[in-house]
Structures are given as structure tokens and as C-alpha cells.
Amino acid sequence: MNWFQETYDSTCSATPVLLHRSNTLEYNAVAPPGTRIVTEETMGNLGQALRKSVISLADAGAWADPGAVETQFRAHGLLAQGLADRFSVKPRSI
């Protein structure tokens, strides 16, 4: 995040994301503000949502239809808006 803030101006934003089995931080760890953690559970939820979308699109033969892809991704929470909130958690301290 330090690199991001040094490289980009205030018109850009980013969400720090960690992939980890747990969202519990060690006693001496500090996560950057706004950090989200993809845990085993939330990764599984993401995989299920992707799988359901892909199966629906494949069954309908709708891969070439951008509207159908958007509909499936929206139905399963896979659009950019809210993706991090749905498939990650906030870190917590011990």
C-alpha cells in the first residue's frame, strides 16, 4: 500500500487484500486501513458463486451474450461493486 500511495495520486484508491486461513492478526501485526482478508471459508464461497454462474451460462449456451454474463455475475455477487465485502472479511486483533 505504501508503493500504491507513492505511485498514484488521490484520485485513485485501492483495497489491500490478503489471502490467509484466518482473519486474526498476530499480537504485533497491523493491517493497513481498509484491509480485507480472503479466508478459506470466503474463498470457498467465491468458488461456489463462480461455479454456479459458469454452470448456468454453460447450460444456456450464453457465453457470447454479455447481458447473460452480467445477469449471472450480478445474481451471484460477482460484479466489482461489493465483491470484496461479500467474499472477504475484516481483520481482527487477538
C-alpha distances in whole Angstrom, upper triangle without the diagonal:
4,5,5,6,9,10,10,13,13,15,12,10,8,9,7,10,12,15,18,21,21,18,20,18,19,21,19,15,13,10,7,10,11,10,13,15,17,20,23,25,23,22,26,26,24,27,30,28,28,31,33,32,33,36,37,36,38,41,41,41,38,36,37,37,33,35,35,32,30,33,32,28,29,31,29,26,24,23,20,21,20,19,17,19,22,20,18,18,16,16,19,20,23
4,5,5,6,9,10,12,13,16,13,12,11,12,11,14,15,19,21,24,24,21,22,19,21,22,19,16,14,12,9,12,13,13,16,18,21,23,27,28,26,26,30,30,28,30,33,32,32,35,37,36,36,40,41,40,42,45,45,44,42,39,40,40,37,38,39,35,34,36,36,32,32,35,33,30,28,27,23,24,24,23,20,22,25,24,22,22,20,19,21,22,25
4,6,5,6,9,11,13,15,13,12,11,13,12,15,16,19,22,25,25,23,25,22,23,25,22,19,17,15,12,15,16,15,18,19,22,24,27,29,27,26,30,30,28,30,33,32,31,34,36,35,35,39,40,39,40,44,44,43,40,37,38,38,35,37,38,34,33,36,35,31,32,35,33,30,28,26,23,24,25,23,21,24,26,25,23,23,22,21,24,25,28
4,5,5,6,9,10,12,9,9,8,10,10,13,15,19,21,25,25,23,24,22,24,26,23,20,18,15,12,13,14,14,16,18,20,24,27,28,25,25,29,29,26,28,31,30,29,32,34,32,33,37,37,36,38,41,41,40,38,35,35,35,32,33,35,31,30,33,32,28,29,32,30,27,25,23,20,21,21,21,18,21,24,23,21,22,20,20,23,25,28
4,6,6,7,8,11,9,9,9,12,12,15,18,21,24,27,26,24,25,23,25,26,23,20,17,15,12,12,14,14,17,20,22,26,29,30,27,27,31,31,28,31,34,32,32,35,37,35,36,39,40,39,41,44,44,43,40,38,38,38,34,35,37,34,32,35,34,31,31,34,32,29,27,25,21,22,23,22,20,22,25,25,22,23,21,21,24,25,28
4,6,8,10,13,11,12,12,15,15,18,20,24,26,30,29,27,28,26,27,28,25,22,20,18,15,16,17,18,21,23,25,28,32,33,31,30,34,34,31,34,37,35,34,38,39,38,38,42,43,41,43,46,46,45,43,40,40,40,36,38,39,36,34,37,37,34,34,37,35,32,30,28,24,25,26,26,23,26,29,28,26,26,24,24,27,27,31
4,7,10,12,10,11,12,15,15,18,20,23,26,30,30,28,29,27,29,30,28,24,22,20,17,18,18,19,21,23,25,29,31,33,30,30,33,33,30,32,35,34,33,36,38,36,36,40,41,39,41,44,44,43,40,37,37,37,34,35,37,34,32,35,35,32,32,35,34,31,28,26,23,24,25,25,23,25,28,27,26,27,25,25,28,29,33
4,7,8,6,8,10,14,15,18,21,24,27,30,30,28,30,28,30,31,29,25,23,20,17,17,17,18,20,23,25,28,31,33,29,29,33,32,29,32,34,32,31,35,36,34,35,39,39,37,40,43,42,41,38,35,35,35,31,33,35,32,30,33,33,30,30,33,32,28,26,24,20,21,23,23,21,24,26,26,25,26,24,25,28,29,33
4,6,6,9,11,15,16,20,23,26,29,33,32,29,31,29,31,32,30,27,24,21,18,17,18,19,22,25,27,30,33,34,31,31,35,34,31,34,36,34,33,37,38,36,37,41,41,39,41,44,44,43,40,37,37,36,33,34,36,33,31,34,34,31,31,34,33,29,28,25,21,22,23,24,22,24,27,27,26,27,25,26,29,30,34
4,5,7,10,14,16,19,23,26,29,32,31,28,30,28,30,31,29,26,23,20,16,15,16,18,20,24,26,29,33,33,30,30,34,33,30,33,35,33,33,36,37,35,37,40,40,39,41,44,43,43,39,37,37,36,32,33,35,33,30,33,33,30,29,32,32,28,27,24,20,20,21,22,21,22,26,26,25,25,23,24,27,29,32
4,7,10,14,17,20,23,26,29,33,32,29,31,30,32,33,32,28,25,22,19,17,17,19,21,24,26,30,33,33,30,30,33,32,29,32,34,31,31,35,35,33,34,38,37,36,39,41,40,40,36,34,34,33,29,30,32,30,27,30,31,27,27,30,29,26,25,22,18,18,20,21,20,22,25,25,24,25,24,26,28,30,34
4,7,11,13,16,20,23,26,29,29,26,28,27,30,31,29,26,23,20,16,15,14,16,18,21,22,26,29,30,26,26,30,29,26,29,31,28,28,32,32,30,31,35,35,33,36,39,38,37,34,32,32,31,27,28,30,27,25,28,29,25,25,28,27,24,22,19,16,16,18,18,17,19,22,22,21,22,21,23,26,28,32
4,7,10,13,17,20,23,26,25,22,25,24,26,28,26,23,20,16,13,12,11,12,14,17,19,23,26,26,23,23,27,26,23,26,28,26,26,29,30,28,30,33,33,32,35,37,37,37,33,31,32,31,27,28,29,27,24,27,27,23,23,26,25,21,20,18,14,14,15,15,14,16,19,19,18,19,18,19,22,25,28
4,6,9,13,16,19,22,22,19,22,21,23,25,24,20,17,14,11,10,9,10,11,14,16,19,22,23,20,20,23,23,20,23,25,23,23,27,28,26,28,31,31,30,33,36,35,35,32,30,31,30,27,27,29,25,23,26,26,22,22,25,23,19,18,16,13,13,14,13,11,14,17,16,15,16,15,16,20,22,26
4,6,10,13,16,19,18,16,18,17,21,22,22,18,15,11,9,9,6,6,7,10,12,16,19,20,16,17,20,20,17,20,23,21,21,25,26,25,26,30,30,29,32,34,34,34,32,30,31,30,27,28,28,25,23,25,25,21,21,23,21,18,16,15,12,12,12,11,8,11,14,13,11,12,11,13,16,19,22
4,7,10,13,16,16,13,16,15,17,20,18,15,12,9,7,8,7,5,6,8,11,14,17,19,16,16,20,20,18,20,23,22,22,25,27,26,27,30,31,31,33,36,36,36,34,31,33,32,29,30,30,27,25,28,26,23,23,25,23,20,18,18,15,16,15,13,10,12,15,14,11,12,11,11,15,17,20
4,7,10,13,13,11,14,14,17,19,19,15,13,10,10,11,9,6,5,6,7,11,14,15,12,12,16,16,14,17,20,19,19,22,24,23,24,27,29,28,30,33,34,34,31,29,31,31,28,29,29,25,24,26,24,21,22,23,20,18,16,17,14,15,14,12,8,11,13,11,8,10,10,10,14,16,19
4,6,10,10,9,12,11,14,17,17,13,13,10,11,13,11,8,6,5,6,8,12,14,12,11,15,16,15,17,20,20,20,22,24,24,25,28,30,30,31,34,35,35,33,31,33,33,30,31,31,27,26,28,26,23,24,25,22,20,18,19,17,18,17,14,11,13,15,12,9,10,10,10,13,15,17
4,7,9,9,12,13,15,18,19,15,15,13,14,16,15,11,9,6,5,6,8,11,10,9,12,14,13,14,17,18,18,20,22,23,23,26,28,28,29,31,33,33,32,29,32,32,30,31,30,26,26,27,25,22,23,24,21,19,18,19,18,20,18,15,12,14,14,11,9,10,12,11,14,16,18
4,5,7,9,10,12,16,17,14,15,13,15,17,16,12,10,7,6,5,7,10,10,10,13,14,14,16,18,19,20,21,24,25,25,28,30,30,31,33,35,35,34,32,35,35,33,34,33,29,29,30,28,25,26,26,23,21,20,22,21,22,20,17,14,16,16,13,10,11,12,10,13,14,16
4,7,9,11,13,16,18,16,17,15,18,20,18,15,13,9,8,5,5,8,10,10,11,14,15,15,18,19,20,21,24,25,26,27,29,31,31,33,35,36,35,33,36,36,34,35,33,30,30,31,28,25,27,27,23,22,21,24,23,24,21,19,16,17,17,13,11,11,13,11,13,15,15
4,5,8,10,14,15,13,14,13,16,18,17,13,11,8,8,6,8,9,10,12,13,15,16,18,19,21,22,23,25,27,28,30,31,33,34,35,37,38,37,35,38,38,36,36,35,32,31,32,29,27,27,27,24,22,22,25,23,24,21,19,16,16,16,14,11,10,10,9,9,11,11
4,6,10,12,14,12,12,11,13,14,13,10,9,6,8,7,10,11,11,12,15,16,16,19,20,21,22,24,26,27,28,30,32,33,34,36,38,39,37,35,38,38,35,35,34,31,30,31,29,26,26,27,23,21,22,23,22,22,19,17,14,14,15,13,9,7,7,5,6,8,10
4,7,9,11,10,11,11,14,15,15,12,11,9,12,10,13,14,14,16,18,19,20,22,24,25,26,28,30,31,32,34,35,37,38,40,41,42,41,39,42,41,39,39,38,35,34,35,33,30,30,30,27,25,25,27,25,25,22,21,17,17,18,16,13,10,9,6,5,6,6
4,6,8,6,7,8,12,13,14,11,12,10,13,12,15,17,17,18,21,22,22,24,26,27,28,30,32,33,34,36,38,39,40,42,44,44,43,41,43,43,40,41,40,37,36,37,35,32,32,32,29,27,27,28,26,26,23,22,19,19,20,18,15,12,10,7,6,5,6
4,5,5,8,10,14,16,17,15,15,14,16,15,18,20,20,21,24,25,25,27,29,30,31,33,35,36,37,39,41,42,43,45,47,47,46,44,46,46,44,44,43,40,39,40,38,35,35,36,33,31,30,32,30,30,27,26,22,22,24,22,18,16,14,10,9,7,7
4,6,9,11,15,17,18,17,18,17,20,19,21,23,23,24,27,28,29,31,33,33,35,37,38,39,41,43,44,45,47,49,50,51,49,47,49,49,46,47,46,43,42,43,41,38,38,39,36,33,33,34,32,32,29,28,25,24,26,25,21,18,16,12,10,7,6
4,7,10,13,16,18,16,18,17,20,20,23,24,25,26,28,29,30,32,34,35,35,38,40,40,41,44,45,46,47,49,51,51,49,47,49,49,46,47,47,44,42,44,42,38,39,40,37,34,34,35,32,32,30,29,25,25,27,26,22,20,17,13,12,9,9
4,7,10,13,15,12,14,14,17,17,20,22,22,22,25,26,26,29,31,31,32,34,36,37,38,40,42,42,44,46,47,48,46,44,46,46,43,44,43,40,39,40,38,35,35,36,33,31,30,31,28,29,26,25,21,22,24,22,19,16,14,10,10,8,10
4,7,9,11,10,13,13,17,17,21,22,21,22,26,26,26,28,31,31,31,34,36,36,37,40,41,41,43,45,46,47,45,42,44,44,41,42,42,38,37,38,37,33,33,35,32,29,29,29,26,26,24,23,19,20,23,21,17,15,12,9,10,9,11
4,6,8,6,9,10,14,15,19,20,19,20,23,23,23,25,28,27,28,31,33,32,34,37,38,38,40,42,43,43,41,39,41,40,37,38,38,35,33,35,33,30,30,31,29,26,25,25,22,22,20,20,16,17,19,18,14,13,10,7,9,10,13
4,6,6,9,11,15,17,21,22,20,21,25,24,23,26,29,28,28,31,33,32,34,37,38,38,40,42,43,43,40,38,40,39,36,37,37,34,32,34,33,29,29,31,28,25,24,24,21,21,19,19,15,16,19,18,15,14,11,10,12,13,16
4,6,9,12,16,18,22,22,20,21,25,24,23,26,28,27,28,31,32,32,34,37,37,37,39,42,42,42,40,38,39,38,35,35,36,33,31,32,32,28,27,29,27,24,24,23,20,19,17,18,14,15,18,18,15,13,10,10,12,13,17
4,6,10,13,16,20,20,17,19,22,21,20,23,25,24,25,28,29,28,30,33,33,33,36,38,38,39,36,34,36,35,32,32,32,29,27,29,28,24,24,26,23,20,20,19,16,15,14,14,11,11,14,14,12,10,8,9,12,14,18
4,7,10,13,16,17,15,16,19,19,18,21,23,22,23,26,27,27,29,31,32,32,34,37,37,38,35,33,35,34,31,32,32,29,27,29,27,24,24,25,23,20,19,19,16,16,14,14,10,11,14,13,10,9,6,7,10,13,16
4,7,10,13,13,11,12,16,15,14,17,19,19,20,23,24,24,25,28,29,29,31,33,34,35,33,31,33,32,29,29,29,26,24,26,24,21,21,22,19,17,16,17,14,14,12,11,7,8,10,9,6,5,5,7,10,13,16
4,6,10,11,9,10,13,13,13,15,18,18,18,21,23,23,24,27,28,29,30,33,34,34,32,30,33,32,30,30,30,26,25,26,25,21,22,23,20,17,17,18,16,17,14,12,9,10,11,9,5,5,6,6,10,13,15
4,7,8,6,6,10,10,9,12,14,14,15,18,19,20,21,23,25,26,27,29,31,31,29,28,30,30,28,28,27,24,23,24,22,19,20,21,17,15,14,16,15,16,14,11,9,10,10,7,4,7,9,10,13,16,18
4,5,5,6,8,10,10,12,14,15,16,18,20,21,22,24,26,27,28,30,32,32,31,29,32,32,30,31,29,26,26,26,24,21,22,22,18,17,17,19,19,20,17,14,12,12,12,9,7,8,10,10,12,15,17
4,6,5,6,9,10,10,12,14,15,16,18,20,21,22,24,26,27,28,30,31,30,29,32,32,30,31,29,26,26,26,23,21,23,22,18,18,18,21,20,22,19,16,14,15,14,10,10,11,14,14,16,18,19
4,5,5,6,9,10,11,13,14,15,17,19,20,21,23,25,26,27,29,30,29,28,31,31,29,29,28,25,25,25,22,20,21,20,16,16,16,19,20,20,17,15,14,14,11,9,9,10,13,14,16,19,19
4,5,5,6,9,10,11,12,14,15,17,18,20,21,23,24,26,27,28,27,26,29,28,26,26,25,22,22,22,19,17,18,17,14,13,13,16,16,17,14,11,10,10,8,5,6,8,11,13,15,19,20
4,5,5,6,9,10,11,12,14,15,16,18,20,21,22,24,26,27,25,24,27,27,25,26,24,21,21,22,19,16,18,18,14,13,13,16,16,17,15,12,11,12,10,7,8,11,14,15,18,21,22
4,5,5,6,9,10,10,12,14,15,16,18,20,21,22,24,25,25,23,27,27,25,26,24,21,21,21,18,16,18,17,13,14,14,17,18,19,17,14,14,15,12,9,11,13,17,18,20,23,24
4,5,5,6,9,10,11,12,14,15,17,18,20,21,23,24,23,22,25,25,24,23,21,19,19,18,15,14,15,14,10,10,11,15,16,17,14,11,12,12,9,7,10,12,16,18,20,23,25
4,5,5,6,9,10,11,12,14,16,17,18,20,21,22,21,20,23,22,21,21,19,16,16,17,14,11,13,13,9,9,8,12,13,14,12,9,10,11,8,6,9,12,16,18,21,24,26
4,5,5,6,9,10,10,12,14,15,16,18,20,21,20,18,22,22,21,22,19,16,17,18,14,12,15,14,11,12,11,14,16,18,16,13,14,15,12,10,12,16,19,21,24,27,28
4,5,5,6,9,10,10,12,14,15,16,18,20,19,18,22,22,21,21,18,16,17,16,13,12,14,13,9,11,11,15,17,18,17,14,15,16,13,11,14,17,21,23,25,28,30
4,5,5,6,9,10,11,12,14,15,17,18,17,16,20,19,18,18,15,13,13,13,9,8,10,9,5,8,7,11,14,15,14,11,13,14,11,10,13,17,20,23,25,29,31
4,6,5,6,9,10,11,12,14,15,16,15,14,17,17,16,16,14,11,12,13,9,8,11,11,8,9,8,11,13,16,15,12,14,16,13,11,15,18,22,24,27,30,32
4,5,5,6,9,10,10,12,14,15,15,14,18,18,18,18,15,13,15,14,11,11,14,12,10,12,11,15,17,19,18,16,18,19,16,14,18,21,25,27,29,33,34
4,6,5,6,9,10,11,12,14,14,14,17,17,17,17,13,12,13,12,8,9,12,10,8,11,11,14,17,19,18,16,18,19,16,15,19,22,25,28,30,34,35
4,6,5,6,9,10,11,12,11,11,14,13,13,13,10,8,10,9,5,6,9,8,7,10,9,12,15,17,17,15,18,19,16,15,19,22,26,28,31,35,37
4,5,5,6,8,10,10,10,9,13,13,13,14,11,9,12,12,8,9,13,12,11,13,11,14,17,19,20,17,20,21,18,17,21,24,28,30,33,37,38
4,5,5,6,9,10,10,11,14,15,16,16,12,11,14,13,10,12,15,13,12,15,14,17,20,22,22,20,23,24,20,20,23,26,30,32,35,38,40
4,5,5,6,8,8,10,13,13,14,13,9,9,12,10,7,10,13,11,11,14,14,16,20,21,21,20,23,24,20,20,24,27,31,33,36,40,41
4,6,5,6,5,6,9,9,11,11,7,7,10,10,7,10,13,12,12,15,14,15,19,21,22,20,23,24,21,21,25,28,32,34,37,41,43
4,5,5,7,7,10,11,13,14,11,10,14,14,11,13,16,16,15,18,17,19,22,24,25,22,26,27,24,23,27,30,34,36,39,43,44
4,6,8,10,13,13,15,15,12,12,16,14,12,15,17,16,16,19,19,21,24,26,26,24,28,29,25,25,29,32,36,38,41,44,46
4,5,8,11,10,13,13,9,11,14,12,11,14,16,15,16,19,19,20,23,25,26,24,28,29,26,26,30,33,36,39,42,45,47
4,6,8,9,12,13,10,11,14,14,13,15,18,17,18,21,19,20,24,26,27,25,29,30,27,27,31,34,37,40,43,46,48
4,5,5,8,9,6,7,11,11,10,13,15,15,16,18,17,17,21,23,24,23,26,28,25,25,29,32,35,38,41,45,47
4,6,7,10,8,7,10,12,11,12,15,16,16,18,16,16,19,22,23,21,24,26,24,24,27,31,34,36,40,43,45
4,6,9,8,8,11,13,13,14,17,18,19,20,18,18,20,23,25,23,26,28,27,26,30,33,36,39,42,45,48
4,5,5,6,9,10,11,12,14,16,17,18,17,16,19,21,23,22,25,27,25,25,29,32,35,38,41,45,47
4,5,5,6,9,10,10,12,14,15,16,14,13,15,17,20,19,22,24,23,23,26,30,32,35,38,42,45
4,5,5,6,9,10,10,12,14,15,14,13,16,17,19,19,23,24,22,23,26,30,32,35,38,42,45
4,5,5,6,9,10,10,12,14,13,13,16,18,19,19,22,23,21,22,26,29,32,35,38,41,44
4,5,5,6,8,10,11,12,10,10,13,15,17,16,19,21,19,19,23,26,29,32,35,39,41
4,5,5,6,8,10,10,9,8,11,12,14,14,18,19,17,18,21,24,27,30,33,37,40
4,6,5,6,9,10,10,10,13,14,15,15,19,19,17,18,22,25,28,31,34,38,40
4,5,5,6,9,8,9,13,14,15,14,18,18,16,16,20,23,26,29,32,36,38
4,5,5,6,5,6,10,11,12,10,14,15,13,13,17,20,23,26,29,33,35
4,5,5,6,6,9,9,10,10,14,14,12,14,17,20,23,26,29,33,35
4,6,8,9,13,12,12,12,16,15,13,14,18,20,23,27,29,33,35
4,6,8,12,12,11,10,13,13,10,11,15,18,21,24,27,30,32
4,6,8,8,7,6,10,10,7,9,12,15,18,21,24,28,30
4,7,8,8,6,9,11,9,9,12,16,19,22,25,28,31
4,6,7,6,10,11,10,11,14,17,20,23,26,29,32
4,6,5,8,10,10,11,13,16,18,21,24,27,31
4,6,8,9,10,12,13,15,17,20,23,27,30
4,6,5,6,9,10,12,14,17,20,24,27
4,5,5,6,8,11,13,17,20,23,26
4,6,5,5,8,10,13,16,20,23
4,6,6,7,9,12,15,19,22
4,6,8,11,14,17,21,23
4,7,11,13,16,20,22
4,7,9,13,16,18
4,6,9,13,15
4,6,10,13
4,7,10
4,7
4
